[in-house]
Amino acid sequence: MRVPFYDIKAQYDELQAPMDAAVHEVISSGVYTMGKNHGLIEQELAELHGCKHGIALNSGTDALRIIMDAAGIGAGDEVITVAFTFVASVETIVQTGARPVFVDIDPATYCIDPKKIEAAITSKTKAIQPVHLFGQLADMSAINHIADKHGLMVIEDAAQAIGSSYNGVAAGNYGIGAGFSFYVTKNLGAAGDAGLILTNDDTIAEACRSIRVHGMGRERYYYDHVGYTSRMDEVQAAVLRVKMTKFHEWNQRRERLAEVYLDILSESPVVLPIVSPGNNTTWHQFSIQSDRRDALRDYLKERGVDTMIYYPVPIHFHEPYQRFGSGEGSLPESERVSKQIVNLPIQPHLNVDQVAYAAKCVAEFCKQTVGK
């Protein structure tokens, strides 16, 4: 049986008629940037998360960078974050001239461990940037308590957390702003690159809207900030609005598939994902850990089951970022997890039989390798 990790075309096949119509409407209108769909997707996504402002952009990476620029983070500042993440979480800090300060993860959730944060705070610390990984939010109650105690800003890296919440409060409501990604593989993916900032801060929102269009201010060709070209184009906004009609259903499918994995693998020696109390995860990934990770991947590949590794090497080991870390052993949980984690297919266009087959293959591998 074939169990693909991603099937982006299946999303198009399910929504072909409305998606074709939406794209054709944009192209025939002649309005390709910041048109009707651009404004509506900002409004609809802000409403989805209960936030005051939505600022549509060309990527989740730019979302993080623009929030930091709007907040005045720059040379001489430090931002606390994790090394077990996609590089955008860290490269955007470096691009501002600030220094990323790495804190280890909670191995149960893969998110930043709040117990490790205070030891990393210095007189130069300006912000904490938790990464909501794999669809689950970090422990924002503890993180915000620390931030308030030390007078720090919180910037949420919510690239994988569209639709996710913690104690009933959605991502985007815990700091000065949150960056979301709509890259094609996300739970809500565009037909290319797209991103979003959500914020409840009027000043941050105004600055972000300006920075995304060359720093342009209240009038055309008058500039208030050093900015970028970071608009979400109208075709991407239209595609996202069509996919929004299936967003909740697709997340429900992911949840059902996660239940199948958890049930079949409940007696398996692999480490299963844990949803922390209060979290409403959207199951962006289904991540397990195995001390025979590479052999397991080979076994699954032979049986038609795709896998991925998010993330095989923590950021502080990569050459451009080594100078910000403290070398091997400094982040033991991040380093251990990166050697053991493997992500199983959970995209919404799989059926229960496919996921049950994948789970049974994992269980069979474990039985065959007991004691080896």
Secondary structure, 3 states (H helix, E strand, C coil): CCECCCCHHHHHHHCHHHHHHHHHHHHHHCCCECCHHHHHHHHHHHHHHCCCEEEEECCHHHHHHHHHHHHCCCCCCEEEECCCCCCHHHHHHHHHCCEEEECCECCCCCCECHHHCHHHCCCCEEEECCECHHHCCCCHHHHHHHHHHHCCEEEEECCCCCCCEECCEECCCCCCEEEEECCCCCCCCCCCCCEEEEECCHHHHHHHHHHCECCECCCCCCECCCCCECECEHHHHHHHHHHHCCHHHHHHHHHHHHHHHHHHCCCCCCECCCCCCCEECCCCCEEEECCCHHHHHHHHHHCCECCECCCCCCHHHCHHHHHHCCCCCCCHHHHHHHHHEEEECCCCCCCHHHHHHHHHHHHHHHHHCCCC
